[in-house]
């Protein structure tokens, strides 16, 4: 399971890898530089296709377009180089940005934020009709999310609290209840970042400043870890024809002396387990 270097754009914060099932390509972002990239494993080619406003996270819509979650709480649809505004701004988030996001089975999107100067991080839910609901408040830093294979639970990461939480999830309403700790890590072992769930129901978590991704069993015990040549491992996603390829993003490409020779690059491993297709968002423009 030696990580294979796929693309190296020396990302400052490479993040949010997501497999596009319609195009059979992998998409990812470099958050602070406002860049987005895509990789076609069939040809081995990759490119930067977007340069603009900061994108903290994104989902893929049912029509194949990208739903971008940006600074100031803005949400926009990217389609063939054109941006269409869904939400211009969330006034309470004018001095921060969205971070990790995920679509749910019904096409809603859970979207977390970075903490602002005047308030902690939050988690929002954006419904297909454009209704925005604040789901969690007073948190550290909203990060990686994923759903249990039976769609009855949702994992959510609070980076600053060093924990992954598990909620009961109601697919019909999008409600989250019964919060409890799934995994908590000790101080000094890095920070919990992006997350994905594989077809066996195991949870993969990226370890920022820990140089690895870790696979946790459903009971929260560590099953394995994969080392990367970069300290700041940010996120991962399954893709490929059989969802057997695990793509891993890293950060710190602006300082490889401290962050490692592979910092800021995109890697791929074949872990011997399969992932699941990510859900597609169904957000309408009002």
N, C-alpha and C positions, 0 to 999 in steps of 0.2 A: 504493500500500500504506500509506496513512495509517491509523494505528491508530484504531479506532472505540471510544469509551468505551461499555461495556456496563452496568457496575454500579459504584457507588462507595460502599463501606462503610468507607473510610479505614482499611483493614487495616494493622495493625502489621507482620505478616508474612503477607500473602496468599500462598497456596502450593497446590501439589498439584492443579491443575485436572484434571478427569477427566470424559470424556463417558460418560453412562449410556445405553447403546444401547437398553435396554428402555423407558426413559422419554423418551428424546430430550431430555435436559436435561444441562446442565453443572453439576458440583459442584466446590466448592473450599473451602479452609479459611483461617482466620486463626489461626495457631498459638498465640501467647501469650495471646490473649484467649479461647481455647476456643470459638470460633464456627465454624459451618459454613453455607454458602450454596448456593443452586442457582438456575439461570437457565433459563428456557424460551424458546428463540428463536422458537417458533411464536406465542407471545403477547406476547413482549417483557417478560414479568414475571419478577421475581426476588425472593428472600426469604431471610432468615436462618431456618433450621429447627432449629438445634442451638445450645445454650449449655451448656457443662459442662466436663468434664475436657479437658485439652489433647490435641489430636489432631495428631500430627506428620505422618502420612500415612495414606492409606486406599486400598483397592481395592474393586471391585464384585464381589460374589459371583454365582454362576450363577443364584441365585434372585432377584437384584435387590437384596438387602440390601447394606449397607455394612460392610466389615471395617475397623475403626479400629485404628490402631497409635498407642499413647499414651505417657504418661509412665511411668517405672519399668518399662518393658518390658511393660506391659499390652496385651492384644489383646482387643477386644470387637466383637461384631456389633451393628450398629444396624439395627433394622427397625421402621418405623412408630412411632418414638419410644421404643422399648424397647431396652435394652442387655442383651446376653447375654455373659457372660465366657467367653473361650476360654483366655486365660492371665491369671492374676491379677497376676503380677509375675515378672520375671526378677531374682533377688536381686543379680546383679552389675551390674544397670542401675538400681538403686533411686534413684540420684541424677542420672539423666539421662533422656533420652527418645528415642523413635524419631524419625527424620527421613524422608527420602524412601523410598518403597516401590514395588514393582512386582510384578504377577502374571506368571507365566511360562506357556508354552503348555499345561502340564500342570496348572495350577491351584495350583502352589506360589506362595509369596510370598517375594521377597528384600526384606529390611527392614534398613535402615541405622540407625545411631545417631549422636547427637551425642557428641563427646568428653566424658568425665566428669572430675571433679577428680582422680581417682586412676587413670584409665586412658584410653587413646586411643579413637577411634571404632572400631566394629565393623560387620560385615555378617553378618546371620543369614539362614537359609533356613527358612521354616516350611512343612512338608509337609502335604498334605491330612489325614493322620491325626493331626496335631498335634505331630509330631516337630519339635523345634527344633534346628538345627545352626548352629554358629558357622563361617562360611565365611571371613571375613577378620578379622584382628585387627591392632592396632598402627597404625591409620590416622589420618588427620588429621580429616576430617569427611565422613562418608558422604552422598553426594548423588545427583543424577539418574542414572537407569539406562534402558537400552533394549536391544532385541534386534535383531540384523541380520535382514534380510528372509529369509535362508535358515535362520534359527533355529539357526545354528551358532556364533554369537558373541553376547556380551553386553557392552555398554558400561557403565562404572561411573565416577562422578565423585568425586574427592577434592578438595573445595573448598580445603582448606588447602595441599595440595601443588600446586595450580594445574594439575591434569591430569585428562584423561579417559583411562581405561584401557580396553583391549579384551581380553577373555578368550575363549578357546575355551569353548563352552558345550555340555554334553551334555544334550539334551532328555530322554533316558530317565532319567538319574540326578540331574540338576540340578547336576552338578559343574562347577566353573570351574577352568580350567587355562591355562597358557601366557600369563601376564599380560604385556602390553606397553603402551607409551604410544601412544595414538591422537592426542591433542592436548595440548600443554603451552603455557601462555600466560606471557608475561613478567610480572614484578611491576609493579604500578602501573597495570594495565589492568583492575582489578576482579577479581571472583572467579567461578569457574564454579559454576553452581547447577543448576537443573532441566534435564532432557534428554528429547527424544523423537526417534523415527526416522520419517521419512516413507516413502511407498510406493516412492520411488526409491532408498531405502537411504541417503539423506543424513541427517546428524545435526544436530538443532537444539539449541543450548545457550543457556540464559539467562545473562546477565552481570550479576551483583550488583555494584552500584557501577560499572557500565559503561553503563547506560542503553540496553541493546539486547538483541536475540536474534540469534544468529549461526548460519548454516547452513553446515555443513562437508560437503565431498564425502567419499566413502568413503576417499580417500587422505589425509584430514586437512587438506586445503587449504580456506581460507575461500571460500565461494561467494557469500555476500551477508550483509548485516546489516540489521536493521530497528530503527530508533530508536524509543524510547518517551519520553513526557513524565514519566519517573520514573527516578531513578538506580538504584534497587534492583529490577531485573527478576529475578524469582525462578523462574518456571517457565512451561511452555506445554504445550498438548495440542491435538490435532486433534479436531474434532467436526463436527456438522451432518450432514444427510442423505447428503452425498457425502464427508464427512470433508475438505472443502475449506476449512473455517473453522479458523484457528489462534487459540485463546484463550490469552491471556497474563496471568499474575498478577504483581502488583508489591507491594512492601513500602514501609514508611516513612511511612504515612499519619498517624502521630502527629507528624511534623515535616516539613511540606511546604516550609518555607522552605529547608531543606537538601536534601531529597530530590526536589523537583520537584512541579509542580502536579497531576500524575496519580498521585502516590505512593499506594499502597494500593488502587488501583482495578483492575478487570478490563477488559481490552481484547480486541478481535477484529480480525484482518486476514484478507484473502483472498490468500494468497501465490502463487496460481497453480499450486500443487502439492497433491497429496492426501496425507492421512495414512492410517493403518491403524487398525482397531479395536484397542483395548487388550485384552489377555487378561483373562479373568475368573478370580477366585480360587475355589478349591473346598475351603476349609478347614472341617472338621467340628468340632462341639462334642463334646468327650468326655463 
